[in-house]
Amino acid sequence: MEFKAGDHVVYPTHGVGQVQGIEEMPVAGLSLKVIIVTFEENRMTLRVPINKAASSGLRKLASEEMMKEALAVLRGRARIKRTMWSRRAQEYEQKINSGDPIAIAEVVRDLHRNAGQPDQSFSERQIYEQALDRLAAEFAAIDSTDKATAAEKLQAVLKS
């Protein structure tokens, strides 16, 4: 994959960031080419070696086709396994950290609560908000809007 300055990219464990450029860095006496990615929200800069970009999961934004698929997942019925919450929470965390918008959409769909349903526990709410935030960030970057607007659109899809 070719990355250039200004590209929006997704790093699985940190979400959507922007490529600032590619530069050579001296590391242990060797010269290493790294992709510099900044995450505005966390005020964080990440330097990913070019030869490790694919294995670390760094990727360009999802295609519109993949985002449509993720929205279709949101419209589906929640599939909640009857296992212990701690085990489900681990699975949800893995899906969120995979960076795959379809897997993240599954987490949002499964943890979304409509009016009249029982309240969520604190940890359920946290995981739901983390997944919604991650999905909204990528949706906003693709849709060229801000994250709040994207989150509202996703909530509207969930309610339909």
N, C-alpha and C positions, 0 to 999 in steps of 0.2 A: 504494500500500500504506500502511496505517495502522500506525504503530508506537507503542507506549506503554510507559511505565516497567515493568520486570519481564519484558518479552517476551524470549524467547531468539531470537537471530537468527544468521544465518550470513553472514560477510563472506568472499568467496572466498579471499583470500590469507592470512587469519588464522584461519579456522575459526569455532567457535561462541563467541558473546559474549552479553552481556545488556544490554538497553537500560536506561540509568539515567534517561533523560528527554529532553525536547526543550526547547531554550532558544534565545533570541536572542543572537547574538554580533555585536559591531561588527567588520566587516572592510572595510578600505580606505574608511572613511567611510560604508559601507552597513550596514544591519542584516540579518543572515543567520540564518535558522532552521536549527539543526543538531540531528541526532540524536546523542546521546552514548552510545557503546557501550563497555563495558569487557570486556576479555579477562583473566579471573582468572589463567589459567596463565602468560601473558606479562607480567602486571602492566602492561597497556597500556590506554590510553584513546584511543578514536578518535572524532573529531567529523566526521560525514558530513553535508554540506548536504542538506536535505530534497529539493531539486530535483535532486540528483545521486545519490540513494539507488538508484534503479533502474538507472541507467547504470553505477554502481560495482559492481553485483552484490549489494548488500545485500538479503537476503531473509529471510522467516520460515523456521522449521524445515521440513524436507520433510514432506509428508503421510505418513500411515501407509502409504498405497497406494504411494507412491514408495519408501519404505523397504523394503516387501515386494519390490518390483521389484529393488532393490539387493541384497537377500538372495538373490533368485533368480539374479542375475548371479554372486554368490559361489559358488553351487552348480554353476555351469556349468564347462565345460572351459576351461583356460587357452589363450589364443590369443596365442602369442608370434611376432611377425614375425621374419623372418630378416634384419633389417637390423643395422647396426652399433649397438653398445650406446649410444654417445653420442647417436645420433639417437633411439633408443627412450627413453632417459632424458629427453630434452627433451620428448618426447610425454607421458611419464608425469607430468612436472612440470606441464605445461600442464593435463592432466586434473585433477590434484590442486588446482591453483590456480583451476580453473574453479568449484569449489565444488559441482559437480553430484554428488550422492551415487552416482548410477549410474556415472558416469565414474570416480569414486574407487574404487568397488567393482571395476571392471574392472582397475584397477592392482593392487589387493590380490590379486585372483584370479590375475592373470598372474604376479605376483612371489612368490606363496606357494610355499614348498617343504615337501613332506612328507618324513618320514623315509626314508632310502634314496636320495634325490635328491642330485645334486651340490650342493656348498656354493655360497652366493651370494657375490658380490664385496662389498666394503665399501659401494660406492655403491648396489648393488642393495638391500642390506639397509637402508640409510638411507632410500631412496625407499619401500620396502615399509613400514617403520615409520612414516614420515610419513603415508602414505596410510591405514594402519590406525588411526593416532592420530586423524586428521581424521574418518574414518568412525565410529569409536568415540565421539568427542565428540558428534556429531550423534545417533547412535543412543542414547546415554546420556540426552541432553536429551529426546528423544522418549519413551523408555522410563522416564524418571524414576529412573534408577539412576546409579551412578558410572561413570567412564570405564573403570576396570579390569574391572568386571563386564561392561560392554558389549563390551570387547575380547575377553574370554573367550567370550562368546556368539558373536561373529563368528568366532573361531578354531574353535569347535565346528561352525559352519555350513560353514566351509572344509573341515573334515575329513570331513564327511558325504558 
